[in-house]
Amino acid sequence: MRTALLVDDEPDIIDLLKICFESATNWRLHAASTMAAAMKRLADTKVDVVLLDWNLPDSTGLSSIEQLRKTHPIILMTAASPRALASAWGHEAPGGWADHGVLGVVEKPFDPLTLIARIEQILVSSRHRSASP
Amino acid sequence: MTARSRAVDAPTTATSGVRPSAGDAEQAHQRAYLLIISDRTLAQEVAFIAHDRGVEVHVALTGEAGVDRTRERTFSAILLQGLLPDTDAIRWLNEASVRTRATPMVVMSSFRGILDTARTSFDVAGTVDEPTDAETLFTALVNAEQGRRPETEPSPRARLDEAARTYAATLPGKLRVIAEAWPTQPESAEKLAHRLRGTAGCYGFDEVGEVAGTLEEALSSRAQPAVQAALDAVEHAIERAVERARQS
């Protein structure tokens, strides 16, 4: 059983992901609506991946990532435009997020019925990337 | 001759469906056709078993070849490998679902995400965790063809549909909050429009999400005419979304 922590302040997204994860037999989902709540949860719960929203009430973008990247795999879930993200990463190259310790990006809106498969695909791809010389 | 070519090239007199032959005279004239989409040795073993039991087996080594086979004929059942050389089971199901909707399908994979999605989004008749063996796969195919499905929890699709109806009912209120916030708290209104843009599409209301994006940009520009036009567009899109949700 793997565990994901969703960090998102949008209750509708939390509700949606709960449905997605409850139908998955090998995943458990925790949710936090602020970075402070997320850090508290991470201190006492083993989490395999953090699903991180770009804009949070007490933290945004790279600041959130910096707090998490050394200890937890991160998948960014965001409605931010590719241009806004590229600007944040500091360059236009596709996959610029990888330089910041982010395994992948799930753009909102996403298809809830294929979300878990997408997350697993990102995790597998990142394992392959880290295994290759 | 390899197992694959033997299975593919040697159509046989078969029993109904993919059931093991029991010598039923009435069923003997009916042909059963099994499509295996896999490049694995294990699939060849399944082909051997099915062939020995009187089923005509077609094997496709890639997703593309599998799609071609489904264009050529209908099958009694399909066995689909989770990760194929050129695609994965979810993409394959997405592309082929129109032609294969009525065909009992079994998906095998070591990835729970693929199996869960195949079951919940595409309503496949069976899923098999890997590692597994040929007899287990063949039994799953027989069960799938006979319509025997494992006990399942309430469909996530049904739960999502219900969640979408609930969400749709909240949309007019969300727009009202944005419209009320914008004259005095434009940043707050912009943030709410941004949320709406990201979330509405996740619940299947793509049009609302798209016009909410336009609204977010208009709010960012602080241009009154553009904001008003965008608010109107969102209102109309929400009316359609609510109506659609009501009818579903």
Chai-1 contact restraints between the chains, C-beta under 6 A:
chainA,res_idxA,chainB,res_idxB,connection_type,confidence,min_distance_angstrom,max_distance_angstrom,comment,restraint_id
A,E10,B,R195,contact,1.0,0.0,6.0,A-B,restraint_1
A,E10,B,T199,contact,1.0,0.0,6.0,A-B,restraint_2
A,D12,B,Y167,contact,1.0,0.0,6.0,A-B,restraint_3
A,D12,B,T199,contact,1.0,0.0,6.0,A-B,restraint_4
A,I13,B,T199,contact,1.0,0.0,6.0,A-B,restraint_5
A,L16,B,C202,contact,1.0,0.0,6.0,A-B,restraint_6
A,I19,B,R159,contact,1.0,0.0,6.0,A-B,restraint_7
A,I19,B,L160,contact,1.0,0.0,6.0,A-B,restraint_8
A,I19,B,A163,contact,1.0,0.0,6.0,A-B,restraint_9
A,S23,B,T120,contact,1.0,0.0,6.0,A-B,restraint_10
A,S23,B,P156,contact,1.0,0.0,6.0,A-B,restraint_11
A,A24,B,D116,contact,1.0,0.0,6.0,A-B,restraint_12
A,T25,B,R112,contact,1.0,0.0,6.0,A-B,restraint_13
A,N26,B,R112,contact,1.0,0.0,6.0,A-B,restraint_14
A,A79,B,R197,contact,1.0,0.0,6.0,A-B,restraint_15
A,A79,B,G198,contact,1.0,0.0,6.0,A-B,restraint_16
A,K108,B,G198,contact,1.0,0.0,6.0,A-B,restraint_17
A,P109,B,G201,contact,1.0,0.0,6.0,A-B,restraint_18
A,P109,B,C202,contact,1.0,0.0,6.0,A-B,restraint_19
A,P109,B,G209,contact,1.0,0.0,6.0,A-B,restraint_20
A,F110,B,C202,contact,1.0,0.0,6.0,A-B,restraint_21
A,P112,B,L160,contact,1.0,0.0,6.0,A-B,restraint_22
A,P112,B,C202,contact,1.0,0.0,6.0,A-B,restraint_23
A,L113,B,S121,contact,1.0,0.0,6.0,A-B,restraint_24
A,T114,B,T117,contact,1.0,0.0,6.0,A-B,restraint_25
A,I116,B,G113,contact,1.0,0.0,6.0,A-B,restraint_26
A,I116,B,D116,contact,1.0,0.0,6.0,A-B,restraint_27
A,A117,B,I90,contact,1.0,0.0,6.0,A-B,restraint_28
A,A117,B,G113,contact,1.0,0.0,6.0,A-B,restraint_29
A,A117,B,I114,contact,1.0,0.0,6.0,A-B,restraint_30
A,A117,B,T117,contact,1.0,0.0,6.0,A-B,restraint_31
A,E120,B,F111,contact,1.0,0.0,6.0,A-B,restraint_32
A,E120,B,G113,contact,1.0,0.0,6.0,A-B,restraint_33
